[in-house]
Amino acid sequence: MAFIKTIAKDEAQNLLNDLYQTERKTNGYVPNYAKAISLHPEVYDAWKKFIGAIRSNMRPRRYELVTFATAMALKCTY
């Protein structure tokens, strides 16, 4: 398991605080992917656009199957 430095919700400022608040409103909590990107919150928008571009060319079922197959190949249990 990888351990990375993250910025806690109560320490978030500016762009990161906005990101955390948006995720809290959308999901009801701050997901791990938002925490993982906390040191560089400016990357989040680019990541969302990247994922959106990939998903726009696939049906939802195919996207989920590819994601699952990739996780299995990488032995990711998350």
Rosetta blueprint (number, residue, H / E / L):
1 M L
2 A L
3 F L
4 I L
5 K L
6 T L
7 I L
8 A L
9 K H
10 D H
11 E H
12 A L
13 Q L
14 N H
15 L H
16 L H
17 N H
18 D H
19 L H
20 Y H
21 Q H
22 T H
23 E H
24 R H
25 K H
26 T H
27 N H
28 G L
29 Y L
30 V L
31 P L
32 N H
33 Y H
34 A H
35 K H
36 A H
37 I L
38 S L
39 L L
40 H L
41 P L
42 E L
43 V H
44 Y H
45 D H
46 A H
47 W H
48 K H
49 K H
50 F H
51 I H
52 G H
53 A H
54 I H
55 R H
56 S H
57 N L
58 M L
59 R L
60 P H
61 R H
62 R H
63 Y H
64 E H
65 L H
66 V H
67 T H
68 F H
69 A H
70 T H
71 A H
72 M H
73 A H
74 L L
75 K L
76 C L
77 T L
78 Y L
